[in-house]
Amino acid sequence: MSAYQQLEQATRAERDWLLATPVIRRALEGRIDRVTYLAFLGQAYHHVRHTVPLMMACGARLPARQEWLRDALVEYIAEEHGHQHWILDDILAAGGDPQQVAAGRPAPATELMVRHVRDVIAHDNPVGFFGMVFVLEGTSTALATRAAGAIREGLGLPPEAFRYLDSHGELDVGHLAFFQGLIDRLDTADLTAVIDTARMVYRLYGAMFRGLDAHDTTEALAHALV
């Protein structure tokens, strides 16, 4: 079994928990309202804007033996830079207020997800950062393009309101193949760090999605961290 297959197997339960989120299921069927879509874009902004800074922090802490991973991060940074601006453009096209979103605070699950990964980079094994990449890019590849089409049809919003979802889904198909090659080069300790981070990010990302519904965000977080 390859390292990437081990990562998939070790995080399957957490992935299934994320994909069972009611709002994700409704999104794939085009059954979410504009308010929920705008709420999703708002939370996406608050974690996507940290992607490049987290990558830079990870690269700065990698030892010389992992220069090949630093090279990969340079490619990622070039491709991911500025994606938060796409989200603000989508919010405007969908009838929301991008300035209010940018000036606001993220939901607790979103903030905790970013803070956890930052802590892993700074105080544990920086390679653990790739656990976040695995969750976010894997989820995007599986859901983003399908959800965008269904939501667009259900809400009747213009294409300009879906640049983030459309482009993210398309880009991440290639990213995922590149990412798999990186994971297959990791040693046991680094792979364990990636698995541990991915498990936590799946739970917190799932809690973020559950918080988009009318449920208590604290309750969603409690289930995420069990």
C-alpha positions as CSV (number, residue, x, y, z in Angstrom):
1,M,0.0,0.0,0.0
2,S,1.4,3.4,-1.0
3,A,1.8,6.3,1.5
4,Y,-1.1,8.1,-0.2
5,Q,-3.3,5.0,0.1
6,Q,-2.5,4.8,3.7
7,L,-3.5,8.4,4.1
8,E,-6.8,7.8,2.5
9,Q,-7.5,4.7,4.5
10,A,-6.5,6.3,7.8
11,T,-8.8,9.3,7.3
12,R,-11.8,7.6,5.7
13,A,-14.1,7.8,8.8
14,E,-13.4,11.6,9.1
15,R,-14.0,12.1,5.4
16,D,-17.3,10.2,5.5
17,W,-18.4,12.4,8.5
18,L,-17.7,15.5,6.4
19,L,-19.5,14.3,3.3
20,A,-22.5,13.3,5.4
21,T,-23.0,17.0,6.3
22,P,-26.6,17.9,5.3
23,V,-25.7,21.2,3.7
24,I,-23.2,19.5,1.4
25,R,-25.8,16.9,0.3
26,R,-28.3,19.7,-0.3
27,A,-25.7,21.7,-2.3
28,L,-25.0,18.8,-4.6
29,E,-28.8,18.7,-5.3
30,G,-29.0,22.4,-5.8
31,R,-31.2,22.8,-2.7
32,I,-29.5,25.6,-0.8
33,D,-30.7,29.2,-0.7
34,R,-28.6,32.3,-1.5
35,V,-28.1,33.1,2.2
36,T,-26.5,29.7,2.8
37,Y,-24.3,30.1,-0.3
38,L,-23.1,33.5,0.8
39,A,-22.4,32.1,4.3
40,F,-20.2,29.4,2.7
41,L,-18.4,32.0,0.6
42,G,-17.8,34.1,3.7
43,Q,-16.2,31.2,5.6
44,A,-14.2,30.2,2.5
45,Y,-12.8,33.7,2.4
46,H,-11.7,33.4,6.0
47,H,-9.7,30.2,5.5
48,V,-8.5,30.7,1.9
49,R,-6.9,34.1,2.8
50,H,-4.6,32.2,5.1
51,T,-3.5,29.5,2.6
52,V,-0.5,31.3,1.2
53,P,0.8,32.6,4.6
54,L,0.5,29.0,6.0
55,M,2.4,27.7,3.0
56,M,5.1,30.3,3.5
57,A,5.4,29.4,7.2
58,C,5.6,25.7,6.4
59,G,8.4,26.3,3.8
60,A,10.4,28.4,6.3
61,R,10.4,25.6,8.8
62,L,11.3,22.7,6.6
63,P,14.8,21.3,7.1
64,A,17.4,21.0,4.3
65,R,16.6,17.4,3.7
66,Q,13.1,18.4,2.5
67,E,14.1,21.0,0.0
68,W,12.0,19.1,-2.5
69,L,8.9,19.9,-0.5
70,R,9.9,23.5,-0.4
71,D,10.1,23.5,-4.2
72,A,6.6,22.1,-4.3
73,L,5.3,24.8,-2.0
74,V,6.7,27.5,-4.3
75,E,4.5,26.0,-7.1
76,Y,1.5,25.9,-4.8
77,I,2.0,29.5,-3.7
78,A,2.1,30.7,-7.3
79,E,-1.1,29.0,-8.1
80,E,-3.0,29.8,-4.9
81,H,-2.1,33.5,-4.5
82,G,-5.0,35.8,-4.7
83,H,-7.8,33.2,-4.6
84,Q,-9.5,35.1,-1.7
85,H,-10.1,37.9,-4.1
86,W,-12.1,35.6,-6.3
87,I,-14.3,34.8,-3.4
88,L,-15.0,38.4,-2.6
89,D,-15.9,38.9,-6.3
90,D,-18.3,36.0,-6.1
91,I,-19.9,37.4,-3.0
92,L,-20.5,40.7,-4.8
93,A,-22.0,38.9,-7.9
94,A,-24.3,36.9,-5.6
95,G,-25.7,40.0,-4.0
96,G,-23.6,40.0,-0.8
97,D,-21.3,42.6,0.8
98,P,-17.6,41.7,0.3
99,Q,-16.4,44.5,2.5
100,Q,-18.4,43.4,5.4
101,V,-17.2,39.8,5.0
102,A,-13.5,40.9,4.8
103,A,-13.9,43.0,7.9
104,G,-15.7,40.3,9.9
105,R,-14.6,37.4,12.0
106,P,-14.7,33.8,10.9
107,A,-17.0,31.2,12.6
108,P,-15.3,29.4,15.5
109,A,-14.7,26.2,13.5
110,T,-13.1,28.1,10.6
111,E,-10.9,30.0,13.0
112,L,-9.9,26.9,14.9
113,M,-9.0,25.1,11.7
114,V,-6.6,27.8,10.7
115,R,-5.2,28.1,14.2
116,H,-4.7,24.4,14.5
117,V,-2.7,24.1,11.3
118,R,-0.6,27.2,12.2
119,D,0.2,25.5,15.5
120,V,1.2,22.3,13.8
121,I,3.6,24.2,11.6
122,A,5.1,26.3,14.4
123,H,5.3,23.8,17.2
124,D,5.0,20.2,15.8
125,N,6.0,18.9,12.4
126,P,5.6,21.5,9.6
127,V,4.9,18.7,7.1
128,G,1.6,18.2,8.9
129,F,0.4,21.2,6.9
130,F,-0.1,18.9,3.9
131,G,-2.9,17.3,5.9
132,M,-4.9,20.5,5.3
133,V,-4.0,20.4,1.6
134,F,-5.3,16.8,1.4
135,V,-8.6,17.7,2.9
136,L,-9.3,21.0,1.1
137,E,-8.1,19.9,-2.3
138,G,-9.6,16.5,-2.1
139,T,-13.0,17.9,-1.1
140,S,-12.8,20.5,-3.8
141,T,-12.1,17.9,-6.5
142,A,-14.9,15.7,-5.3
143,L,-17.5,18.4,-4.8
144,A,-16.7,21.9,-6.1
145,T,-17.6,21.6,-9.8
146,R,-20.6,19.4,-9.2
147,A,-21.9,21.7,-6.4
148,A,-21.4,24.9,-8.4
149,G,-23.5,23.6,-11.3
150,A,-26.3,22.4,-9.0
151,I,-26.3,25.6,-7.0
152,R,-26.2,27.8,-10.1
153,E,-29.2,26.1,-11.6
154,G,-31.1,26.2,-8.3
155,L,-30.4,29.8,-7.5
156,G,-30.3,31.3,-11.0
157,L,-27.2,33.3,-10.1
158,P,-24.8,34.5,-12.9
159,P,-21.6,32.6,-13.7
160,E,-19.6,35.5,-12.1
161,A,-20.9,34.3,-8.7
162,F,-19.1,30.9,-9.0
163,R,-15.5,31.7,-10.0
164,Y,-14.1,30.2,-6.8
165,L,-16.0,26.9,-7.0
166,D,-15.6,26.5,-10.7
167,S,-11.9,27.3,-10.9
168,H,-11.1,25.5,-7.6
169,G,-12.6,22.3,-8.8
170,E,-10.9,22.4,-12.1
171,L,-7.5,23.4,-10.7
172,D,-7.5,20.8,-8.0
173,V,-7.9,17.8,-10.3
174,G,-4.3,18.4,-11.4
175,H,-3.2,19.5,-7.9
176,L,-4.4,16.2,-6.5
177,A,-2.2,14.1,-8.8
178,F,0.8,16.3,-8.0
179,F,0.0,16.0,-4.3
180,Q,-0.2,12.3,-4.4
181,G,3.3,12.1,-5.7
182,L,4.5,14.3,-2.8
183,I,2.8,12.1,-0.2
184,D,4.3,8.9,-1.7
185,R,7.8,10.3,-0.9
186,L,7.2,10.9,2.8
187,D,8.8,8.8,5.5
188,T,6.7,7.3,8.3
189,A,7.0,10.1,10.8
190,D,6.0,12.8,8.3
191,L,3.1,10.7,6.9
192,T,1.8,10.3,10.5
193,A,1.9,14.1,10.9
194,V,-0.1,14.5,7.7
195,I,-2.6,11.9,8.8
196,D,-3.1,13.5,12.3
197,T,-3.6,17.0,10.8
198,A,-6.0,15.7,8.1
199,R,-8.1,14.0,10.7
200,M,-8.5,17.2,12.7
201,V,-9.1,19.4,9.6
202,Y,-11.8,17.0,8.3
203,R,-13.6,17.4,11.7
204,L,-13.2,21.2,11.8
205,Y,-14.1,21.7,8.1
206,G,-17.2,19.5,8.7
207,A,-18.1,21.6,11.7
208,M,-17.7,24.7,9.6
209,F,-20.2,23.3,7.0
210,R,-22.6,22.3,9.8
211,G,-22.4,25.8,11.2
212,L,-23.9,27.1,7.9
213,D,-27.2,25.6,8.8
214,A,-29.5,26.9,11.5
215,H,-27.9,24.6,14.1
216,D,-25.9,25.8,17.1
217,T,-22.2,26.2,16.0
218,T,-21.1,25.2,19.5
219,E,-23.0,21.9,19.1
220,A,-21.3,21.3,15.7
221,L,-17.9,21.9,17.2
222,A,-18.6,19.5,20.1
223,H,-19.4,16.7,17.7
224,A,-16.4,17.6,15.6
225,L,-14.0,17.2,18.4
226,V,-15.3,14.0,19.9
